[in-house]
Amino acid sequence: MKGLSRLVALCTLALTFGIFAAQQAQAQFDNPSTDLSLRLGANVVNRANMRAVGDVWLAVGADVKLRGGSPIGEGEMLLGVDYYTRSSSGQSSSITAITLTQVFSVDPSEKFKGYIGVGAGVYVLKPVGVSAKSVFGGKLVLGYDINEKVFIELNYHLTEKQQDFRGDSTTILIGYRL
């Protein structure tokens, strides 16, 4: 229960930031120079009951940087959508995540281009043979900017349990900022 209450507190915090940033987010869709990043990589599910189709899944995602920056400090606020899937022998499983993520530079002097972040949102779990269920979840982010456009990221996801299934997983991604 302790972990669940922490997760609910994290989600509440993220939703509060989301409400604050929603007006800036709506305005940015009218601007063609929106900061958008696309990601591709591999997701490794951590729970045995989600591995019916395999351990390593395809991971794709996108983030939109919310205009107006972060309501707390020098970081950035990102609205993201991620999709993880794997099929085997005619069966498939998937996890879809819609998260609000706060990201901070590890080194404000910009000599080391690493960043860390925390996010929360809704995860839709669709294991083999079970109907899709929405749960709250959170993620930790570690990233490194290879250059201005290309980055590599490691994400750790932790979700609530739904019908004995959890979407806990680790994802490694390479991304490109448009």
C-alpha positions, -999 to 999 in steps of 0.1 A, spaced: 0 0 0 29 23 7 41 21 -29 6 27 -42 1 59 -21 35 72 -33 24 65 -69 -9 83 -64 10 113 -49 34 113 -79 4 112 -103 -14 140 -84 18 161 -87 21 154 -124 -16 162 -130 -13 194 -111 17 204 -133 -4 193 -164 -33 216 -155 -9 245 -151 8 237 -184 -24 229 -204 -29 264 -217 7 266 -230 3 232 -246 -28 242 -265 -11 273 -278 19 254 -291 -1 233 -315 -9 264 -335 29 270 -339 46 249 -366 80 251 -347 67 229 -319 95 210 -301 88 174 -309 110 143 -304 105 108 -317 120 76 -301 126 40 -311 140 12 -290 135 -19 -269 113 -25 -239 121 -53 -214 91 -63 -193 100 -70 -157 70 -91 -147 68 -127 -157 30 -126 -163 35 -100 -191 62 -121 -208 38 -146 -225 49 -132 -259 85 -126 -250 109 -106 -229 120 -78 -253 93 -57 -270 94 -30 -297 92 5 -282 82 37 -300 73 71 -286 70 108 -290 73 138 -267 61 174 -271 79 200 -251 53 222 -234 58 259 -240 65 281 -210 90 256 -196 87 240 -162 67 253 -133 94 241 -110 130 253 -117 150 253 -149 138 220 -163 114 212 -191 79 197 -191 71 170 -217 39 155 -227 46 120 -241 30 90 -256 48 56 -257 37 23 -272 54 -10 -264 43 -42 -282 53 -78 -289 36 -105 -309 44 -142 -310 24 -172 -324 -6 -151 -333 -8 -136 -298 2 -100 -288 6 -78 -258 10 -41 -255 15 -12 -231 5 23 -240 16 52 -218 5 88 -218 27 107 -193 36 141 -182 74 142 -175 96 168 -157 132 167 -170 162 185 -156 198 189 -168 223 169 -147 250 197 -153 235 232 -156 269 244 -171 260 222 -202 295 205 -203 279 171 -197 247 168 -217 229 143 -194 195 147 -180 172 131 -154 135 132 -150 104 118 -134 69 114 -150 35 101 -143 3 93 -161 -20 66 -175 -7 33 -187 -30 10 -207 -20 -27 -202 -31 -53 -228 -17 -87 -219 -24 -118 -240 -59 -131 -234 -70 -102 -211 -90 -71 -221 -71 -37 -219 -71 -20 -185 -60 15 -176 -38 20 -146 -17 49 -130 20 46 -135 52 65 -132 86 66 -148 122 76 -141 142 89 -170 180 90 -176 191 105 -208 221 118 -227 222 143 -257 246 129 -283 242 162 -302 215 188 -306 192 165 -324 201 129 -313 197 115 -278 197 82 -260 174 75 -231 168 48 -204 134 47 -188 121 27 -158 83 23 -156 64 12 -125 26 8 -127 -3 -2 -105 -15 -38 -106 -46 -47 -126 -59 -83 -126 -25 -96 -115 -7 -78 -143 17 -49 -139 34 -29 -167 67 -26 -149 95 -24 -175 128 -10 -185 132 8 -219 162 19 -239 156 43 -267 174 63 -293 156 95 -302 156 124 -327 144 160 -320 126 176 -349 
